[in-house]
Amino acid sequence: MRAKNIVLIGFMGSGKSSVGHKLASLLGWRFVDTDTLIGKAAGKKINKIFKESGEAHFRSLESQVVKEVASSENQVIACGGGVVLRSENIENLKKNGLIVYLKTSPSKIYDRIKHSKKRPLLDVSDIEGRIKTLLSERENIYESVADVVIDTSDLTIDDVVEKIKLSLS
Ligand code: S3P
């Protein structure tokens, strides 16, 4: 069966947006980023949502956006790293989509996002420690909900896109 959506999950900095953009243009599908849609719906950036209304509110907005997006087809959907924390999100995404986990080592993640100011959950002094803790809490969930797992640590964006395309055939 051919998937109607490709859903990219994985930790912050795992390349979901870059890979998703490229894959969508190759397939001629729409690219959707759940964080972008949440920002649009709330009229403010993710950082501001966390700061003013807290993580629980952000997670509710995320679930609403996921539900809407999951009902359409022919999309590559890049999800925020915490989308797996609510099982209803995964149930919705699985209805029309192939779930692809972009697995990345904590050290690669740290290298890629150490200078980013866009991630409220990593706005702490020990960024590396926080990445390890969050990843260890989530790793099993990412693995267990995924239909396809791709270890991106030593791959380029193009390599990852190619691997996903191969897994579709
Ligand atoms: C989060 C990841 C972020 C964003 C929010 C929370 C998380 O998305 O949704 O900051 O809980 O891992 P990216 O994975 O696109 O950075």
Backbone and ligand atoms as CSV (ligand in chain L), in Angstrom:
chain,resi,resn,atom,element,x,y,z
A,1,MET,N,N,0.835,-1.205,0.000
A,1,MET,CA,C,0.000,0.000,0.000
A,1,MET,C,C,0.874,1.261,0.000
A,2,ARG,N,N,0.526,2.204,-0.844
A,2,ARG,CA,C,1.312,3.429,-0.908
A,2,ARG,C,C,0.796,4.402,0.159
A,3,ALA,N,N,1.765,4.975,0.909
A,3,ALA,CA,C,1.354,5.890,1.973
A,3,ALA,C,C,0.762,7.165,1.386
A,4,LYS,N,N,-0.196,7.713,2.093
A,4,LYS,CA,C,-0.820,8.952,1.627
A,4,LYS,C,C,-0.075,10.175,2.167
A,5,ASN,N,N,0.567,9.998,3.304
A,5,ASN,CA,C,1.428,11.046,3.859
A,5,ASN,C,C,2.723,10.397,4.336
A,6,ILE,N,N,3.784,11.191,4.346
A,6,ILE,CA,C,5.002,10.720,5.007
A,6,ILE,C,C,5.206,11.615,6.217
A,7,VAL,N,N,5.320,10.989,7.373
A,7,VAL,CA,C,5.374,11.728,8.623
A,7,VAL,C,C,6.768,11.582,9.221
A,8,LEU,N,N,7.463,12.702,9.366
A,8,LEU,CA,C,8.827,12.641,9.901
A,8,LEU,C,C,8.805,12.957,11.392
A,9,ILE,N,N,9.325,12.022,12.172
A,9,ILE,CA,C,9.427,12.251,13.613
A,9,ILE,C,C,10.894,12.109,14.023
A,10,GLY,N,N,11.203,12.627,15.186
A,10,GLY,CA,C,12.567,12.517,15.695
A,10,GLY,C,C,12.876,13.711,16.568
A,11,PHE,N,N,14.000,13.643,17.233
A,11,PHE,CA,C,14.367,14.684,18.189
A,11,PHE,C,C,14.639,16.009,17.468
A,12,MET,N,N,14.628,17.096,18.232
A,12,MET,CA,C,15.018,18.395,17.671
A,12,MET,C,C,16.392,18.252,17.015
A,13,GLY,N,N,16.544,18.842,15.852
A,13,GLY,CA,C,17.852,18.794,15.186
A,13,GLY,C,C,18.106,17.517,14.407
A,14,SER,N,N,17.083,16.702,14.238
A,14,SER,CA,C,17.317,15.450,13.498
A,14,SER,C,C,17.161,15.653,11.985
A,15,GLY,N,N,16.816,16.866,11.561
A,15,GLY,CA,C,16.759,17.161,10.115
A,15,GLY,C,C,15.391,17.007,9.488
A,16,LYS,N,N,14.342,16.951,10.320
A,16,LYS,CA,C,12.994,16.715,9.787
A,16,LYS,C,C,12.583,17.780,8.762
A,17,SER,N,N,12.857,19.050,9.065
A,17,SER,CA,C,12.411,20.106,8.143
A,17,SER,C,C,13.223,20.100,6.852
A,18,SER,N,N,14.540,20.016,6.954
A,18,SER,CA,C,15.374,20.027,5.738
A,18,SER,C,C,15.062,18.827,4.862
A,19,VAL,N,N,14.992,17.654,5.477
A,19,VAL,CA,C,14.687,16.436,4.722
A,19,VAL,C,C,13.272,16.531,4.143
A,20,GLY,N,N,12.348,17.011,4.953
A,20,GLY,CA,C,10.951,17.078,4.535
A,20,GLY,C,C,10.744,17.979,3.334
A,21,HIS,N,N,11.374,19.158,3.363
A,21,HIS,CA,C,11.287,20.092,2.241
A,21,HIS,C,C,11.722,19.423,0.945
A,22,LYS,N,N,12.869,18.804,1.033
A,22,LYS,CA,C,13.471,18.213,-0.164
A,22,LYS,C,C,12.632,17.042,-0.683
A,23,LEU,N,N,12.223,16.208,0.237
A,23,LEU,CA,C,11.431,15.039,-0.146
A,23,LEU,C,C,10.108,15.477,-0.773
A,24,ALA,N,N,9.484,16.480,-0.170
A,24,ALA,CA,C,8.199,16.954,-0.693
A,24,ALA,C,C,8.370,17.484,-2.115
A,25,SER,N,N,9.433,18.239,-2.351
A,25,SER,CA,C,9.555,18.783,-3.707
A,25,SER,C,C,9.864,17.674,-4.708
A,26,LEU,N,N,10.608,16.658,-4.294
A,26,LEU,CA,C,10.874,15.535,-5.206
A,26,LEU,C,C,9.601,14.765,-5.546
A,27,LEU,N,N,8.747,14.596,-4.543
A,27,LEU,CA,C,7.520,13.822,-4.762
A,27,LEU,C,C,6.400,14.670,-5.377
A,28,GLY,N,N,6.609,16.003,-5.360
A,28,GLY,CA,C,5.547,16.904,-5.810
A,28,GLY,C,C,4.414,16.977,-4.796
A,29,TRP,N,N,4.743,16.760,-3.530
A,29,TRP,CA,C,3.753,16.808,-2.444
A,29,TRP,C,C,3.910,18.113,-1.669
A,30,ARG,N,N,2.912,18.384,-0.842
A,30,ARG,CA,C,2.955,19.577,0.003
A,30,ARG,C,C,3.870,19.309,1.198
A,31,PHE,N,N,4.639,20.327,1.580
A,31,PHE,CA,C,5.437,20.192,2.800
A,31,PHE,C,C,4.724,20.926,3.938
A,32,VAL,N,N,4.594,20.243,5.050
A,32,VAL,CA,C,3.898,20.823,6.198
A,32,VAL,C,C,4.778,20.687,7.437
A,33,ASP,N,N,4.904,21.784,8.167
A,33,ASP,CA,C,5.704,21.749,9.400
A,33,ASP,C,C,4.752,22.073,10.552
A,34,THR,N,N,4.582,21.150,11.478
A,34,THR,CA,C,3.548,21.380,12.510
A,34,THR,C,C,3.862,22.611,13.366
A,35,ASP,N,N,5.149,22.853,13.640
A,35,ASP,CA,C,5.494,24.041,14.443
A,35,ASP,C,C,5.091,25.333,13.738
A,36,THR,N,N,5.276,25.356,12.415
A,36,THR,CA,C,4.896,26.557,11.653
A,36,THR,C,C,3.388,26.772,11.758
A,37,LEU,N,N,2.632,25.680,11.640
A,37,LEU,CA,C,1.168,25.817,11.722
A,37,LEU,C,C,0.716,26.232,13.123
A,38,ILE,N,N,1.401,25.704,14.130
A,38,ILE,CA,C,1.053,26.092,15.510
A,38,ILE,C,C,1.320,27.587,15.694
A,39,GLY,N,N,2.470,28.044,15.199
A,39,GLY,CA,C,2.816,29.469,15.281
A,39,GLY,C,C,1.766,30.336,14.598
A,40,LYS,N,N,1.309,29.875,13.432
A,40,LYS,CA,C,0.294,30.652,12.694
A,40,LYS,C,C,-1.020,30.682,13.466
A,41,ALA,N,N,-1.412,29.500,13.986
A,41,ALA,CA,C,-2.689,29.421,14.703
A,41,ALA,C,C,-2.672,30.308,15.952
A,42,ALA,N,N,-1.538,30.340,16.623
A,42,ALA,CA,C,-1.459,31.100,17.876
A,42,ALA,C,C,-1.105,32.565,17.642
A,43,GLY,N,N,-0.608,32.855,16.442
A,43,GLY,CA,C,-0.198,34.235,16.147
A,43,GLY,C,C,1.080,34.617,16.866
A,44,LYS,N,N,1.867,33.631,17.291
A,44,LYS,CA,C,3.163,33.939,17.925
A,44,LYS,C,C,4.126,32.774,17.776
A,45,LYS,N,N,5.382,33.069,18.000
A,45,LYS,CA,C,6.392,32.017,17.835
A,45,LYS,C,C,6.316,30.995,18.978
A,46,ILE,N,N,6.890,29.814,18.694
A,46,ILE,CA,C,6.857,28.705,19.664
A,46,ILE,C,C,7.435,29.132,21.029
A,47,ASN,N,N,8.567,29.830,20.995
A,47,ASN,CA,C,9.193,30.300,22.236
A,47,ASN,C,C,8.218,31.102,23.090
A,48,LYS,N,N,7.480,31.977,22.417
A,48,LYS,CA,C,6.547,32.855,23.123
A,48,LYS,C,C,5.361,32.056,23.683
A,49,ILE,N,N,4.926,31.048,22.939
A,49,ILE,CA,C,3.809,30.218,23.433
A,49,ILE,C,C,4.246,29.524,24.736
A,50,PHE,N,N,5.437,28.932,24.720
A,50,PHE,CA,C,5.943,28.254,25.920
A,50,PHE,C,C,6.054,29.233,27.086
A,51,LYS,N,N,6.594,30.415,26.793
A,51,LYS,CA,C,6.863,31.389,27.844
A,51,LYS,C,C,5.566,31.936,28.446
A,52,GLU,N,N,4.621,32.262,27.577
A,52,GLU,CA,C,3.405,32.925,28.067
A,52,GLU,C,C,2.335,31.947,28.547
A,53,SER,N,N,2.269,30.764,27.891
A,53,SER,CA,C,1.149,29.865,28.222
A,53,SER,C,C,1.595,28.485,28.706
A,54,GLY,N,N,2.868,28.179,28.606
A,54,GLY,CA,C,3.384,26.911,29.137
A,54,GLY,C,C,3.344,25.763,28.129
A,55,GLU,N,N,4.061,24.699,28.490
A,55,GLU,CA,C,4.180,23.559,27.578
A,55,GLU,C,C,2.834,22.862,27.357
A,56,ALA,N,N,2.026,22.728,28.413
A,56,ALA,CA,C,0.756,21.984,28.267
A,56,ALA,C,C,-0.128,22.639,27.205
A,57,HIS,N,N,-0.145,23.970,27.203
A,57,HIS,CA,C,-0.945,24.677,26.200
A,57,HIS,C,C,-0.376,24.423,24.796
A,58,PHE,N,N,0.949,24.484,24.706
A,58,PHE,CA,C,1.583,24.194,23.410
A,58,PHE,C,C,1.190,22.795,22.924
A,59,ARG,N,N,1.211,21.822,23.835
A,59,ARG,CA,C,0.878,20.434,23.434
A,59,ARG,C,C,-0.571,20.319,22.958
A,60,SER,N,N,-1.467,21.110,23.536
A,60,SER,CA,C,-2.856,21.076,23.068
A,60,SER,C,C,-2.964,21.652,21.666
A,61,LEU,N,N,-2.268,22.775,21.442
A,61,LEU,CA,C,-2.277,23.359,20.090
A,61,LEU,C,C,-1.683,22.367,19.096
A,62,GLU,N,N,-0.630,21.699,19.534
A,62,GLU,CA,C,0.048,20.724,18.659
A,62,GLU,C,C,-0.916,19.592,18.275
A,63,SER,N,N,-1.670,19.101,19.250
A,63,SER,CA,C,-2.611,18.011,18.960
A,63,SER,C,C,-3.708,18.455,17.999
A,64,GLN,N,N,-4.176,19.693,18.157
A,64,GLN,CA,C,-5.196,20.205,17.220
A,64,GLN,C,C,-4.661,20.280,15.803
A,65,VAL,N,N,-3.459,20.832,15.675
A,65,VAL,CA,C,-2.835,20.970,14.351
A,65,VAL,C,C,-2.598,19.590,13.729
A,66,VAL,N,N,-2.102,18.662,14.524
A,66,VAL,CA,C,-1.822,17.308,14.021
A,66,VAL,C,C,-3.114,16.666,13.505
A,67,LYS,N,N,-4.183,16.835,14.268
A,67,LYS,CA,C,-5.454,16.226,13.867
A,67,LYS,C,C,-5.916,16.765,12.505
A,68,GLU,N,N,-5.799,18.075,12.345
A,68,GLU,CA,C,-6.216,18.684,11.076
A,68,GLU,C,C,-5.346,18.210,9.918
A,69,VAL,N,N,-4.047,18.295,10.123
A,69,VAL,CA,C,-3.097,17.947,9.060
A,69,VAL,C,C,-3.234,16.479,8.664
A,70,ALA,N,N,-3.426,15.628,9.656
A,70,ALA,CA,C,-3.454,14.179,9.396
A,70,ALA,C,C,-4.636,13.764,8.538
A,71,SER,N,N,-5.630,14.634,8.428
A,71,SER,CA,C,-6.795,14.243,7.635
A,71,SER,C,C,-6.605,14.526,6.132
A,72,SER,N,N,-5.552,15.264,5.765
A,72,SER,CA,C,-5.276,15.512,4.342
A,72,SER,C,C,-4.277,14.484,3.815
A,73,GLU,N,N,-4.063,14.531,2.496
A,73,GLU,CA,C,-3.177,13.530,1.871
A,73,GLU,C,C,-2.106,14.191,1.018
A,74,ASN,N,N,-1.183,13.366,0.553
A,74,ASN,CA,C,-0.083,13.825,-0.313
A,74,ASN,C,C,0.755,14.933,0.322
A,75,GLN,N,N,1.143,14.685,1.544
A,75,GLN,CA,C,1.950,15.670,2.258
A,75,GLN,C,C,3.144,14.982,2.904
A,76,VAL,N,N,4.223,15.748,3.014
A,76,VAL,CA,C,5.315,15.336,3.894
A,76,VAL,C,C,5.169,16.208,5.135
A,77,ILE,N,N,4.996,15.560,6.274
A,77,ILE,CA,C,4.709,16.297,7.514
A,77,ILE,C,C,5.907,16.213,8.453
A,78,ALA,N,N,6.528,17.359,8.728
A,78,ALA,CA,C,7.610,17.394,9.719
A,78,ALA,C,C,6.993,17.744,11.063
A,79,CYS,N,N,7.137,16.853,12.030
A,79,CYS,CA,C,6.499,17.054,13.341
A,79,CYS,C,C,7.503,17.589,14.353
A,80,GLY,N,N,7.021,18.352,15.306
A,80,GLY,CA,C,7.878,18.765,16.415
A,80,GLY,C,C,8.354,17.524,17.178
A,81,GLY,N,N,9.520,17.616,17.790
A,81,GLY,CA,C,10.136,16.458,18.442
A,81,GLY,C,C,9.290,15.807,19.523
A,82,GLY,N,N,8.361,16.590,20.102
A,82,GLY,CA,C,7.579,16.042,21.208
A,82,GLY,C,C,6.227,15.490,20.779
A,83,VAL,N,N,6.010,15.387,19.487
A,83,VAL,CA,C,4.683,14.951,19.010
A,83,VAL,C,C,4.319,13.557,19.513
A,84,VAL,N,N,5.334,12.745,19.770
A,84,VAL,CA,C,5.086,11.359,20.204
A,84,VAL,C,C,4.627,11.270,21.660
A,85,LEU,N,N,4.674,12.393,22.378
A,85,LEU,CA,C,4.327,12.343,23.800
A,85,LEU,C,C,2.833,12.112,24.030
A,86,ARG,N,N,2.034,12.364,23.010
A,86,ARG,CA,C,0.583,12.090,23.131
A,86,ARG,C,C,0.210,11.010,22.131
A,87,SER,N,N,-0.318,9.911,22.639
A,87,SER,CA,C,-0.618,8.790,21.738
A,87,SER,C,C,-1.700,9.139,20.712
A,88,GLU,N,N,-2.600,10.059,21.074
A,88,GLU,CA,C,-3.644,10.443,20.104
A,88,GLU,C,C,-3.003,11.036,18.838
A,89,ASN,N,N,-1.872,11.747,18.989
A,89,ASN,CA,C,-1.202,12.322,17.811
A,89,ASN,C,C,-0.747,11.215,16.870
A,90,ILE,N,N,-0.170,10.189,17.445
A,90,ILE,CA,C,0.366,9.100,16.621
A,90,ILE,C,C,-0.790,8.327,15.975
A,91,GLU,N,N,-1.845,8.120,16.747
A,91,GLU,CA,C,-3.020,7.440,16.159
A,91,GLU,C,C,-3.528,8.222,14.952
A,92,ASN,N,N,-3.638,9.530,15.078
A,92,ASN,CA,C,-4.120,10.354,13.960
A,92,ASN,C,C,-3.155,10.302,12.778
A,93,LEU,N,N,-1.884,10.438,13.065
A,93,LEU,CA,C,-0.895,10.477,11.975
A,93,LEU,C,C,-0.794,9.141,11.245
A,94,LYS,N,N,-1.007,8.052,11.982
A,94,LYS,CA,C,-0.889,6.717,11.373
A,94,LYS,C,C,-2.044,6.392,10.423
A,95,LYS,N,N,-3.175,7.075,10.608
A,95,LYS,CA,C,-4.342,6.761,9.770
A,95,LYS,C,C,-4.018,6.898,8.287
A,96,ASN,N,N,-3.310,7.986,7.942
A,96,ASN,CA,C,-2.997,8.241,6.529
A,96,ASN,C,C,-1.511,8.210,6.235
A,97,GLY,N,N,-0.697,7.883,7.222
A,97,GLY,CA,C,0.727,8.142,6.996
A,97,GLY,C,C,1.696,7.034,7.369
A,98,LEU,N,N,2.830,7.095,6.691
A,98,LEU,CA,C,3.962,6.234,7.024
A,98,LEU,C,C,4.844,7.043,7.976
A,99,ILE,N,N,5.122,6.450,9.146
A,99,ILE,CA,C,5.889,7.199,10.153
A,99,ILE,C,C,7.374,6.864,10.002
A,100,VAL,N,N,8.161,7.890,9.728
A,100,VAL,CA,C,9.601,7.694,9.526
A,100,VAL,C,C,10.349,8.398,10.662
A,101,TYR,N,N,11.106,7.615,11.408
A,101,TYR,CA,C,11.878,8.169,12.530
A,101,TYR,C,C,13.304,8.486,12.078
A,102,LEU,N,N,13.672,9.749,12.162
A,102,LEU,CA,C,15.042,10.145,11.844
A,102,LEU,C,C,15.850,10.094,13.143
A,103,LYS,N,N,16.542,8.993,13.286
A,103,LYS,CA,C,17.279,8.729,14.535
A,103,LYS,C,C,18.649,9.423,14.489
A,104,THR,N,N,18.990,10.114,15.554
A,104,THR,CA,C,20.237,10.891,15.558
A,104,THR,C,C,20.874,10.807,16.938
A,105,SER,N,N,22.206,10.719,16.969
A,105,SER,CA,C,22.880,10.556,18.266
A,105,SER,C,C,22.850,11.878,19.035
A,106,PRO,N,N,22.919,11.791,20.368
A,106,PRO,CA,C,22.890,13.020,21.171
A,106,PRO,C,C,24.023,13.979,20.800
A,107,SER,N,N,25.210,13.450,20.474
A,107,SER,CA,C,26.319,14.360,20.160
A,107,SER,C,C,26.081,15.097,18.839
A,108,LYS,N,N,25.504,14.414,17.865
A,108,LYS,CA,C,25.180,15.084,16.589
A,108,LYS,C,C,24.109,16.144,16.817
A,109,ILE,N,N,23.129,15.780,17.617
A,109,ILE,CA,C,22.060,16.745,17.896
A,109,ILE,C,C,22.666,17.997,18.531
A,110,TYR,N,N,23.528,17.770,19.507
A,110,TYR,CA,C,24.150,18.907,20.200
A,110,TYR,C,C,24.924,19.783,19.207
A,111,ASP,N,N,25.719,19.142,18.347
A,111,ASP,CA,C,26.483,19.903,17.347
A,111,ASP,C,C,25.575,20.747,16.466
A,112,ARG,N,N,24.452,20.165,16.096
A,112,ARG,CA,C,23.571,20.863,15.153
A,112,ARG,C,C,22.789,22.003,15.795
A,113,ILE,N,N,22.448,21.857,17.066
A,113,ILE,CA,C,21.533,22.878,17.604
A,113,ILE,C,C,22.067,23.676,18.788
A,114,LYS,N,N,23.364,23.548,19.058
A,114,LYS,CA,C,23.880,24.233,20.255
A,114,LYS,C,C,23.707,25.756,20.203
A,115,HIS,N,N,23.654,26.340,18.973
A,115,HIS,CA,C,23.522,27.798,18.892
A,115,HIS,C,C,22.092,28.253,18.625
A,116,SER,N,N,21.177,27.290,18.548
A,116,SER,CA,C,19.788,27.658,18.224
A,116,SER,C,C,19.104,28.320,19.416
A,117,LYS,N,N,18.361,29.362,19.110
A,117,LYS,CA,C,17.632,30.058,20.192
A,117,LYS,C,C,16.133,29.766,20.071
A,118,LYS,N,N,15.803,28.833,19.176
A,118,LYS,CA,C,14.390,28.613,18.865
A,118,LYS,C,C,13.752,27.496,19.690
A,119,ARG,N,N,14.569,26.855,20.571
A,119,ARG,CA,C,14.028,25.676,21.260
A,119,ARG,C,C,13.896,25.893,22.759
A,120,PRO,N,N,12.684,26.216,23.194
A,120,PRO,CA,C,12.480,26.543,24.611
A,120,PRO,C,C,12.896,25.428,25.563
A,121,LEU,N,N,12.747,24.166,25.149
A,121,LEU,CA,C,13.097,23.062,26.062
A,121,LEU,C,C,14.607,22.937,26.252
A,122,LEU,N,N,15.374,23.586,25.362
A,122,LEU,CA,C,16.839,23.507,25.489
A,122,LEU,C,C,17.431,24.832,25.945
A,123,ASP,N,N,16.579,25.684,26.498
A,123,ASP,CA,C,17.040,26.965,27.007
A,123,ASP,C,C,17.526,26.783,28.451
A,124,VAL,N,N,18.589,26.000,28.605
A,124,VAL,CA,C,19.133,25.650,29.933
A,124,VAL,C,C,20.656,25.745,29.844
A,125,SER,N,N,21.344,25.727,30.993
A,125,SER,CA,C,22.801,25.858,30.909
A,125,SER,C,C,23.453,24.566,30.405
A,126,ASP,N,N,22.956,23.422,30.872
A,126,ASP,CA,C,23.542,22.150,30.424
A,126,ASP,C,C,22.723,21.565,29.260
A,127,ILE,N,N,22.972,22.121,28.087
A,127,ILE,CA,C,22.170,21.702,26.917
A,127,ILE,C,C,22.407,20.229,26.594
A,128,GLU,N,N,23.666,19.833,26.658
A,128,GLU,CA,C,23.996,18.444,26.306
A,128,GLU,C,C,23.295,17.454,27.247
A,129,GLY,N,N,23.315,17.778,28.534
A,129,GLY,CA,C,22.678,16.910,29.529
A,129,GLY,C,C,21.179,16.818,29.287
A,130,ARG,N,N,20.609,17.971,28.957
A,130,ARG,CA,C,19.155,18.014,28.716
A,130,ARG,C,C,18.797,17.179,27.477
A,131,ILE,N,N,19.623,17.273,26.434
A,131,ILE,CA,C,19.365,16.488,25.224
A,131,ILE,C,C,19.379,14.999,25.588
A,132,LYS,N,N,20.402,14.597,26.345
A,132,LYS,CA,C,20.504,13.173,26.713
A,132,LYS,C,C,19.299,12.720,27.520
A,133,THR,N,N,18.900,13.532,28.476
A,133,THR,CA,C,17.765,13.138,29.322
A,133,THR,C,C,16.480,13.014,28.498
A,134,LEU,N,N,16.204,14.057,27.720
A,134,LEU,CA,C,14.952,14.026,26.928
A,134,LEU,C,C,14.969,12.880,25.927
A,135,LEU,N,N,16.135,12.693,25.302
A,135,LEU,CA,C,16.215,11.633,24.297
A,135,LEU,C,C,16.020,10.257,24.945
A,136,SER,N,N,16.599,10.072,26.127
A,136,SER,CA,C,16.431,8.756,26.762
A,136,SER,C,C,14.975,8.527,27.175
A,137,GLU,N,N,14.266,9.615,27.480
A,137,GLU,CA,C,12.842,9.463,27.816
A,137,GLU,C,C,12.002,9.134,26.582
A,138,ARG,N,N,12.468,9.586,25.421
A,138,ARG,CA,C,11.638,9.472,24.204
A,138,ARG,C,C,12.050,8.380,23.236
A,139,GLU,N,N,13.305,7.960,23.321
A,139,GLU,CA,C,13.861,7.037,22.319
A,139,GLU,C,C,12.976,5.817,22.060
A,140,ASN,N,N,12.523,5.204,23.149
A,140,ASN,CA,C,11.699,4.000,22.998
A,140,ASN,C,C,10.392,4.293,22.286
A,141,ILE,N,N,9.846,5.465,22.556
A,141,ILE,CA,C,8.571,5.803,21.904
A,141,ILE,C,C,8.812,6.030,20.415
A,142,TYR,N,N,9.856,6.804,20.090
A,142,TYR,CA,C,10.156,7.030,18.663
A,142,TYR,C,C,10.282,5.687,17.943
A,143,GLU,N,N,11.077,4.791,18.545
A,143,GLU,CA,C,11.343,3.488,17.896
A,143,GLU,C,C,10.054,2.676,17.743
A,144,SER,N,N,9.232,2.703,18.795
A,144,SER,CA,C,8.095,1.781,18.763
A,144,SER,C,C,6.964,2.251,17.847
A,145,VAL,N,N,6.860,3.562,17.632
A,145,VAL,CA,C,5.764,4.016,16.765
A,145,VAL,C,C,6.168,4.079,15.286
A,146,ALA,N,N,7.482,4.004,15.020
A,146,ALA,CA,C,7.960,4.199,13.641
A,146,ALA,C,C,7.692,2.991,12.753
A,147,ASP,N,N,7.332,3.267,11.487
A,147,ASP,CA,C,7.268,2.207,10.475
A,147,ASP,C,C,8.647,2.017,9.852
A,148,VAL,N,N,9.404,3.100,9.791
A,148,VAL,CA,C,10.744,3.058,9.200
A,148,VAL,C,C,11.672,3.851,10.125
A,149,VAL,N,N,12.866,3.288,10.395
A,149,VAL,CA,C,13.848,4.009,11.211
A,149,VAL,C,C,15.086,4.263,10.352
A,150,ILE,N,N,15.527,5.522,10.298
A,150,ILE,CA,C,16.732,5.832,9.522
A,150,ILE,C,C,17.729,6.515,10.448
A,151,ASP,N,N,18.907,5.921,10.572
A,151,ASP,CA,C,19.935,6.536,11.397
A,151,ASP,C,C,20.622,7.622,10.576
A,152,THR,N,N,20.364,8.871,10.939
A,152,THR,CA,C,20.829,10.002,10.110
A,152,THR,C,C,22.196,10.518,10.537
A,153,SER,N,N,22.750,9.985,11.625
A,153,SER,CA,C,23.922,10.608,12.236
A,153,SER,C,C,25.053,10.867,11.244
A,154,ASP,N,N,25.309,9.912,10.346
A,154,ASP,CA,C,26.418,10.099,9.403
A,154,ASP,C,C,25.942,10.273,7.967
A,155,LEU,N,N,24.718,10.690,7.794
A,155,LEU,CA,C,24.177,10.834,6.442
A,155,LEU,C,C,23.932,12.305,6.103
A,156,THR,N,N,24.029,12.623,4.816
A,156,THR,CA,C,23.652,13.973,4.372
A,156,THR,C,C,22.128,14.014,4.213
A,157,ILE,N,N,21.624,15.226,4.038
A,157,ILE,CA,C,20.180,15.383,3.806
A,157,ILE,C,C,19.767,14.553,2.580
A,158,ASP,N,N,20.565,14.670,1.513
A,158,ASP,CA,C,20.226,13.928,0.284
A,158,ASP,C,C,20.215,12.421,0.521
A,159,ASP,N,N,21.169,11.924,1.309
A,159,ASP,CA,C,21.201,10.484,1.616
A,159,ASP,C,C,19.906,10.057,2.319
A,160,VAL,N,N,19.483,10.877,3.265
A,160,VAL,CA,C,18.282,10.511,4.035
A,160,VAL,C,C,17.054,10.511,3.124
A,161,VAL,N,N,16.977,11.538,2.270
A,161,VAL,CA,C,15.843,11.622,1.329
A,161,VAL,C,C,15.826,10.368,0.453
A,162,GLU,N,N,16.994,9.983,-0.037
A,162,GLU,CA,C,17.098,8.804,-0.907
A,162,GLU,C,C,16.629,7.549,-0.169
A,163,LYS,N,N,17.053,7.416,1.088
A,163,LYS,CA,C,16.650,6.230,1.871
A,163,LYS,C,C,15.144,6.188,2.075
A,164,ILE,N,N,14.563,7.347,2.315
A,164,ILE,CA,C,13.104,7.350,2.507
A,164,ILE,C,C,12.422,6.964,1.203
A,165,LYS,N,N,12.918,7.509,0.103
A,165,LYS,CA,C,12.307,7.167,-1.197
A,165,LYS,C,C,12.385,5.655,-1.449
A,166,LEU,N,N,13.524,5.084,-1.117
A,166,LEU,CA,C,13.680,3.629,-1.318
A,166,LEU,C,C,12.695,2.851,-0.466
A,167,SER,N,N,12.462,3.338,0.746
A,167,SER,CA,C,11.560,2.596,1.635
A,167,SER,C,C,10.106,2.686,1.159
A,168,LEU,N,N,9.827,3.587,0.218
A,168,LEU,CA,C,8.455,3.720,-0.285
A,168,LEU,C,C,8.157,2.725,-1.396
A,169,SER,N,N,9.242,2.222,-2.038
A,169,SER,CA,C,8.986,1.391,-3.230
A,169,SER,C,C,8.782,-0.076,-2.875
L,1,S3P,C1,C,9.889,20.208,20.810
L,1,S3P,C2,C,10.442,20.308,19.552
L,1,S3P,C3,C,10.303,21.505,18.716
L,1,S3P,C4,C,9.026,22.272,19.084
L,1,S3P,C5,C,8.991,22.567,20.550
L,1,S3P,C6,C,9.039,21.297,21.396
L,1,S3P,C7,C,10.111,18.982,21.607
L,1,S3P,O1,O,10.264,21.149,17.337
L,1,S3P,O2,O,7.896,21.550,18.704
L,1,S3P,O3,O,10.069,23.406,20.844
L,1,S3P,O4,O,9.391,18.759,22.584
L,1,S3P,O5,O,11.016,18.180,21.227
L,1,S3P,P1,P,11.567,20.633,16.490
L,1,S3P,O6,O,11.723,19.176,16.771
L,1,S3P,O7,O,11.171,20.898,15.084
L,1,S3P,O8,O,12.720,21.461,16.930
